[in-house]
């Protein structure tokens, strides 16, 4: 009987030890879960902020696109009002966009008067 009580006492001691290990493991897992939950909440908040920033950027992009479209319409309206009669003048205006050396090569020696007038 004493032997059985001793065995029973050892078994109860092992059960208490196993229970404490399980309790410790459970607390550790609960702490990890709480940390993961906090990380999840922080990530969710960051995601929401990024969505708001994305939506703001999309709205800004759309507003700028509308302004560009509006400016294009105005520019086309202005261009339509300009006179269109000078075919030779258009070529000369395009030459103004060239570098000075290229302009001189195209006009040759007769451009001294023009250059002199430009420098004046």
VMD Tcl script that draws the C-alpha trace (Angstrom):
set ca {
  {0.00 0.00 0.00}
  {2.86 2.36 0.79}
  {4.39 1.38 -2.50}
  {1.17 2.24 -4.35}
  {0.93 5.59 -2.62}
  {4.52 6.37 -3.56}
  {3.85 5.46 -7.22}
  {0.66 7.48 -7.14}
  {2.54 10.44 -5.64}
  {5.22 10.21 -8.38}
  {2.54 10.05 -11.07}
  {0.75 13.08 -9.59}
  {4.11 14.94 -9.49}
  {4.71 14.12 -13.17}
  {1.20 15.23 -14.05}
  {1.72 18.52 -12.19}
  {5.04 19.02 -14.01}
  {3.45 18.24 -17.40}
  {0.56 20.58 -16.59}
  {3.01 23.39 -15.72}
  {4.91 22.83 -18.98}
  {1.64 22.98 -20.91}
  {0.60 26.13 -19.04}
  {3.99 27.73 -19.83}
  {3.70 26.71 -23.51}
  {0.13 28.06 -23.64}
  {1.19 31.42 -22.14}
  {4.07 31.62 -24.62}
  {1.70 30.90 -27.51}
  {-0.77 33.49 -26.22}
  {2.02 36.08 -26.09}
  {3.08 35.20 -29.65}
  {-0.54 35.41 -30.74}
  {-0.90 38.85 -29.14}
  {2.27 40.03 -30.92}
  {1.05 38.67 -34.23}
  {-2.33 40.31 -33.69}
  {-0.62 43.66 -33.02}
  {1.51 43.25 -36.17}
  {-1.62 42.34 -38.13}
  {-3.45 45.42 -36.87}
  {-0.46 47.65 -37.68}
  {-0.19 46.13 -41.16}
  {-3.92 46.60 -41.72}
  {-3.68 50.26 -40.66}
  {-0.69 50.77 -42.96}
  {-2.56 49.11 -45.82}
  {-5.53 51.40 -45.26}
  {-3.22 54.43 -45.27}
  {-1.59 53.25 -48.50}
  {-5.02 52.79 -50.07}
  {-5.98 56.32 -49.10}
  {-2.72 57.67 -50.55}
  {-3.29 55.65 -53.74}
  {-6.82 57.01 -54.06}
  {-5.56 60.56 -53.50}
  {-2.88 60.09 -56.16}
  {-5.44 58.67 -58.58}
  {-7.71 61.65 -57.97}
  {-4.77 64.02 -58.51}
  {-3.82 62.16 -61.70}
  {-7.39 62.41 -62.97}
  {-7.54 66.13 -62.15}
  {-4.24 66.75 -63.95}
  {-5.41 64.70 -66.91}
  {-8.57 66.80 -67.09}
  {-6.48 70.00 -66.97}
  {-4.25 68.67 -69.76}
  {-7.31 67.82 -71.85}
  {-8.75 71.26 -71.21}
  {-5.45 72.92 -72.15}
  {-5.29 70.83 -75.34}
  {-8.80 71.97 -76.31}
  {-7.87 75.60 -75.65}
  {-4.62 75.24 -77.60}
  {-6.46 73.70 -80.54}
  {-8.99 76.56 -80.44}
  {-6.15 79.11 -80.46}
  {-4.38 77.30 -83.31}
  {-7.57 77.28 -85.35}
  {-7.86 81.06 -85.00}
  {-4.33 81.68 -86.33}
  {-3.93 82.57 -90.04}
  {-2.73 79.75 -92.27}
  {-1.65 81.57 -95.45}
  {2.17 81.37 -95.41}
  {3.62 78.11 -96.74}
  {7.11 79.61 -97.34}
  {7.01 81.41 -94.00}
  {6.44 78.14 -92.20}
  {9.73 76.79 -93.59}
  {11.54 79.95 -92.43}
  {10.00 79.63 -88.97}
  {11.22 76.07 -88.77}
  {14.73 77.25 -89.65}
  {14.62 79.51 -86.60}
  {14.58 76.37 -84.50}
  {17.92 75.21 -85.94}
  {21.27 76.01 -84.36}
  {22.87 79.21 -85.74}
  {25.54 77.26 -87.68}
  {22.92 75.09 -89.37}
  {20.90 78.21 -90.20}
  {23.94 79.85 -91.84}
  {24.73 76.73 -93.86}
  {21.19 76.65 -95.24}
  {21.08 80.36 -96.14}
  {24.68 80.67 -97.35}
  {26.50 84.01 -97.77}
  {23.30 86.02 -98.30}
  {22.44 85.64 -94.65}
  {24.99 88.24 -93.45}
  {22.29 90.88 -93.63}
  {19.91 88.69 -91.71}
  {22.52 87.83 -89.10}
  {23.55 91.46 -88.79}
  {19.91 92.39 -88.23}
  {19.52 89.63 -85.63}
  {22.58 90.79 -83.71}
  {21.50 94.44 -83.70}
}
mol new
graphics top color blue
foreach p $ca { graphics top sphere $p radius 0.5 }
foreach p [lrange $ca 0 end-1] q [lrange $ca 1 end] { graphics top cylinder $p $q radius 0.2 }
display resetview
